[in-house]
Amino acid sequence: MNQAALERARRLLCALQDHIRDTLVAARARQAGRFARVAAVTAADTIYHVDRLGEAAILDWFARHWPRAWPVEIVMEGLEDGAVTFPADTPVKGTAWKCILDPIDGTRGLMHDKRAAWSLAGLAPQRGARTALGDIMVAAMTELPTSKQGRADQLSVVRGKSVVATRIDLATGRRHRWRPRPSRADHFEHGFASIARFFPEGKALLGAFEEALWRELGLLGQRGGQLVFDDQYLSTGGQLYELIAGHDRMLGDLRPPAYAKLGLGGAALCCHPYDICVELIAREAGCVVEAPGGGPVRAPLDTVSPVAWMGYANPALARTVRPVLRRLMREMF
């Protein structure tokens, strides 16, 4: 695609996510009590009723709106039984693009009306099984609001271009632009920074690792032990948003090496490629998103591969943490 086509693709992904958001908001008004019902359990994740609503909205939208001249393969949880392409019945080998999606990232918080979730999408040139996160050219993420929210954010980007960030008034549909400003702080004092430990499994090891990290960085127990704040946002997209918006200074997900150390299986407990398919947005906004040891996050565009990653608001923070993190991982994992 040329730049004009990539810009059109960005707008299409935003329109798709507008449709997902509006579908869920309308459904909640009718059947909020059903959102938390378990619909299925797959190798990728537990699927709840609210997830099914998002998946159906996506398939319907692609059938009606995706350009026939851009044949695409859809990758998302819930489609493990076979490839889905648009136009329908296009062979995967005949597609030009691969679109990886997480209809609702942060389902558990949203279905209990506790915290906003995010709809995520990344579009990459089709390279078959070799298509990877690093191939993504266009990405979009849209906030899926709780019932009391009056506004919701949407961020999108074409690789190499500025992030487009809008805030939508849910009552009027009006939008206004805002500028992402990741934190420029070169320290962690009086800021939010966390290592993900969302579930009981591995919580002790991950907590011990994070405690050791703050000890090595000279922050543990200093000035009454209140220098670094923790926020466990159960959504990878939500975590990236917190970095992009300037709320958090560091976030990371080390569940795959921690679970390997503990001999746990359960890939469903980990971050997957569809959860982090919008990391391009964070990087184009000025954040550092990388593998725990440094370098790009590498993963195929599938629904089952476990992904470990670290995110920093700026390069200075990454340089401070990276060598300590590497050493502690060697010692503890």
C-alpha positions, 0 to 999 in steps of 0.5 A: 500500500502507498501512504494514501492507502495506509491512511485509509486502512487506519481510518477503516480500523478506527471505524471498525472499532467505533462499531464494536464500541457502539455495539457493546454499549447498546448490548449492555443496556439490554443484557448487562447481566449476561456479559460475565457468562462463560461462553467457551474455553480455548487454548488462547483464553476464556471466552465470555458472552461479552467477547462473543458480541465483539466477535460477531460485530467484527465479522459483520463489519468486515463483510459490509465494509472491508474493500474487496481489493484488499483481501485480508485474513482475520486472526483473533481468538474464537476463530481457531477452527479455521481461517476467516478471510474477506472477501469470504472464501478467499484462500489465505494464500490469496490474501494480501493482508493479515489483520490481528484483532483483540475485540475486547482486551480487558474483558474481565474488568468491562464485564463487571463494569469495573474498568474500561477495556480496549479494542485492538487491531493491527494490520500487516502485509501477508507473509503466511506463518512468518507474519510477525508483530514487527510487520504491522504497518497500521494499528488502532485501539479504542476504549470500550467504556464502563456504563458511567463514562461519558467519553472514550479515547481512540488512538491509531497510527500508520508506521512512521507517522504521528499518532492520531488521538481523539476523545469521543463524546459518547452522547453527541458523537463529537470528537476532539484531538488530544496529544499523547504525552508519555512521561519525560521523567528520568526517575520513578519517584512518586510515579506509577510503575508495575510488573503484571501479576494479574492472577494467583498463579505465579504471583509470589515469584513475580512479586518477589521479582518486582521487589528485588527490582526496586531494591536494586534500583535503590527505591525499596523502603526509601522515605517510608516505602511510598515512592513507587505506585502499583496499578494492575490494569488487567488489559495489555492495551490498557497498560500501553495506553497508560504509558502513552497518556503519561500516567505510568512510567514503566509497565512489564509482563514477565509471566511467560518466563515466570511460569516456565520457571515454575513449571506451569503450562497454561498459555491462557494465563499469558499475554498473546500477540493479539493483546500487544498488537498495538505496541506500534502506537506506543513506540510511535508516541515515543515510548520504548516497548521491547523484549525483556532483554532489550530489542524488538518484541518478536512474536507471530501473529497468532492467538496462542504464543506467550509474549513477554514484554517491557514498556517504558515511558521514555528511553532514559527510564529504559536505560536505567532499568534494562541492565538490572532487569536482565541480571535479575531475570538470569538470577530468578528465572 
